[in-house]
């Protein structure tokens, strides 16, 4: 499903469904600490029902399944949901292809709503009250994020420059460590109970880092096939010049917990 937002990439259209194959192969990269930061807060564990918005290929539900929560994953791209179902074979996870704004569950259905790498895409004016209604008393929204740091990691910085040459309007770059932004729409309905930002060094090979980059919004989700092929050829040559076969990329992770009032 094509998405266009004037506040994202200058309004250039993108479609996560176009990159679902690479997304499934290369974007399941969160290290154990990313998940332990969630469970250490008593979140997404046994006895809880969790709705994962922007689930993509089901990375969060699949990797946290053993923690015992009952998961439902939703994503705007049907292709992402198809990949999620394939990768979740044998796991009792419900997946729904739908924009977050069109979901409808009874009042008090979920203990937790997670949103990993996607919170800024939502229509918060509409959804804040919907989230409040769908959560049980004392339930919470848990936005999550992880991003590479181009100013702190040479490989990430050089590769980001190349992305911007092919996709100059891309607004996904230039990340620095900061808390997840919580729109004012949640004031009065939720309380920001907790937030944390922390460093992560994520391991890659040249192939897997190239695949991670290709599965980003500025490349695989928005460029034409011939542009993607040209970028990939140039990116792999860049990596052969600046990176060993195996390396780590400096990232930061972030979590916020919004508790229902």
C-alpha positions in Angstrom: 0.0 0.0 0.0 1.5 3.3 -1.1 1.9 5.9 1.6 2.4 9.6 1.1 2.9 12.2 3.9 4.1 15.7 3.3 6.0 15.5 6.6 8.0 12.4 5.5 10.5 12.5 2.7 9.1 15.7 1.3 5.9 13.9 0.4 7.5 11.2 -1.8 5.5 8.0 -1.9 6.8 4.8 -0.4 5.4 1.3 0.0 6.8 -1.2 2.5 5.2 -4.0 0.5 7.9 -3.4 -2.2 10.6 -4.3 0.2 9.0 -7.1 2.2 11.4 -9.8 0.9 14.5 -7.9 2.0 12.7 -6.7 5.2 12.0 -10.3 6.2 15.6 -11.4 5.5 17.6 -8.4 6.8 15.6 -6.4 9.3 15.3 -8.9 12.1 18.3 -7.3 13.8 17.4 -6.2 17.3 19.9 -7.6 19.8 18.8 -9.4 23.0 19.2 -6.2 25.1 16.5 -4.5 23.0 14.0 -7.1 24.1 15.2 -7.3 27.7 14.6 -3.6 28.1 10.9 -4.4 27.4 10.6 -7.5 29.6 12.6 -6.0 32.5 9.7 -3.5 32.8 7.2 -6.4 33.1 5.9 -5.8 29.6 4.9 -8.3 26.9 5.1 -11.3 29.2 2.8 -14.2 30.3 -0.7 -13.3 31.1 -0.8 -10.2 28.9 -2.5 -9.5 25.5 -0.4 -7.4 23.2 -1.3 -5.5 20.0 1.8 -4.8 17.9 1.1 -2.0 15.4 3.3 -1.6 12.3 4.3 -5.2 12.9 6.1 -5.5 9.6 7.2 -9.1 9.2 6.3 -9.8 12.8 9.7 -9.2 14.2 8.5 -8.2 17.7 5.8 -10.9 18.2 8.1 -13.7 16.8 11.1 -12.8 18.9 9.1 -12.2 22.1 6.8 -15.2 21.7 8.7 -17.3 24.2 8.0 -14.6 26.8 4.5 -15.9 27.0 2.2 -13.0 25.9 -0.7 -13.4 23.5 0.1 -11.4 20.4 -1.8 -9.8 17.6 0.2 -8.0 14.9 -1.2 -5.5 12.4 0.5 -3.7 9.5 -0.7 -1.5 6.6 1.1 -3.6 4.0 -0.4 -7.0 3.1 2.9 -8.2 1.7 4.5 -7.6 5.1 1.7 -9.6 6.8 2.2 -12.5 4.4 5.9 -12.6 5.3 5.0 -12.4 9.0 2.7 -15.4 8.7 5.3 -17.5 6.9 8.0 -16.6 9.4 5.7 -17.3 12.4 4.7 -20.8 11.3 4.0 -22.9 14.4 3.4 -19.9 16.6 -0.1 -18.8 17.7 0.1 -15.2 16.5 -2.8 -13.4 14.8 -1.9 -11.1 12.0 -4.1 -8.5 10.4 -3.4 -6.4 7.3 -4.8 -3.0 8.2 -3.8 0.6 8.8 -3.8 1.3 12.6 -6.5 3.9 12.0 -8.9 1.3 10.7 -8.5 -1.3 13.5 -11.4 -1.9 15.8 -11.3 -4.0 18.9 -13.7 -4.0 21.9 -13.0 -1.8 24.9 -10.4 -3.1 27.2 -9.0 -5.8 24.8 -5.3 -5.3 25.3 -2.9 -4.9 28.2 -0.2 -3.4 25.9 0.0 -1.8 22.5 3.5 -1.8 21.0 4.7 0.3 18.1 8.2 -0.4 16.9 9.8 1.8 14.3 6.4 3.3 13.3 5.0 5.6 16.0 5.5 8.7 13.9 3.4 7.4 11.0 0.1 7.4 12.9 -2.7 9.8 13.0 -2.4 10.6 16.7 -5.3 13.0 16.8 -7.6 10.0 15.9 -5.7 7.2 17.6 -4.9 8.5 21.1 -8.5 8.0 22.2 -8.8 4.7 20.3 -5.8 3.3 22.0 -7.1 4.5 25.4 -10.4 2.7 24.7 -8.9 -0.6 23.5 -6.5 -0.8 26.5 -7.5 -2.4 29.8 -7.4 -0.2 32.9 -3.7 0.4 33.7 -2.7 -0.7 30.3 0.0 1.0 28.3 1.4 2.0 24.9 5.0 1.1 24.3 6.7 3.0 21.4 10.1 1.5 20.5 12.9 2.6 18.2 16.4 1.7 17.1 18.5 3.6 14.6 22.1 3.8 13.4 24.1 6.9 14.3 25.9 8.4 11.3 27.9 10.9 13.3 29.3 8.3 15.6 29.9 5.5 13.2 32.0 6.0 10.0 30.5 3.1 8.0 27.0 4.2 8.8 27.8 7.8 8.0 29.3 7.0 4.6 26.5 4.7 3.6 23.9 7.3 4.7 25.6 9.8 2.4 25.1 7.4 -0.5 21.4 6.9 0.3 20.9 10.6 0.2 22.5 10.8 -3.2 19.9 8.5 -4.6 17.0 9.7 -2.4 17.9 13.4 -1.5 14.5 14.0 0.1 14.7 11.1 2.5 14.2 12.3 6.1 15.3 9.1 7.8 18.9 10.1 8.2 20.9 12.3 10.6 19.8 10.4 13.7 21.2 11.4 17.1 20.3 9.9 20.5 17.0 11.4 21.8 13.8 10.3 23.5 10.9 9.1 21.4 8.6 12.1 20.6 5.2 11.8 22.2 2.6 14.1 20.6 0.4 16.3 22.8 -2.7 14.3 21.8 -1.8 11.8 24.5 -1.8 14.4 27.3 -4.8 13.8 29.6 -5.3 10.3 28.5 -1.9 8.8 29.2 1.1 9.5 31.5 4.7 9.1 30.4 5.7 6.7 33.0 9.2 5.8 31.7 11.6 6.4 28.9 15.2 5.3 28.2 17.7 5.7 25.5 20.8 3.6 25.3 23.7 2.5 22.9 23.8 -0.7 21.0 26.5 -2.2 18.8 24.7 -4.3 16.2 26.7 -6.9 14.2 26.6 -7.1 10.4 28.4 -8.6 7.4 28.7 -6.5 4.2 25.8 -8.5 2.8 23.5 -8.1 5.8 24.3 -4.4 6.2 23.6 -3.8 2.5 20.3 -5.7 2.9 19.4 -3.6 6.0 20.0 -0.4 4.0 18.1 -1.7 1.0 15.1 -2.4 3.2 14.9 1.2 4.4 12.3 3.7 3.2 14.8 5.8 1.2 15.8 2.8 -1.0 13.7 -0.3 -1.4 10.4 1.2 -0.3 10.6 4.2 -2.7 13.1 3.9 -5.6 12.5 2.3 -9.0 14.2 -1.2 -9.6 16.9 0.2 -11.8 17.7 2.9 -9.2 17.9 0.2 -6.5 20.2 -1.9 -8.6 22.5 1.0 -9.3 22.6 2.0 -5.6 23.3 -1.6 -4.5 26.2 -1.9 -6.9 27.7 1.3 -5.6 27.0 0.5 -2.0 28.7 -2.8 -2.1 31.7 -1.3 -3.7 31.7 1.3 -0.9 31.6 -1.4 1.7 34.4 -3.3 0.2 36.5 -0.1 0.5 35.6 1.0 4.0 34.4 -2.1 6.0 35.8 -5.5 6.8 33.7 -8.6 6.1 32.3 -8.5 9.6 31.7 -5.4 11.7 29.4 -3.7 14.1 27.3 -0.5 13.6 26.7 1.9 16.5 23.0 2.3 17.1 20.9 3.6 19.9 17.7 2.0 21.2 14.8 3.9 22.8 11.7 2.9 24.7 8.8 4.9 26.2 5.9 3.7 28.3 2.7 5.6 28.3 0.4 4.4 31.0 -3.4 4.8 30.6 -5.0 7.2 33.1 
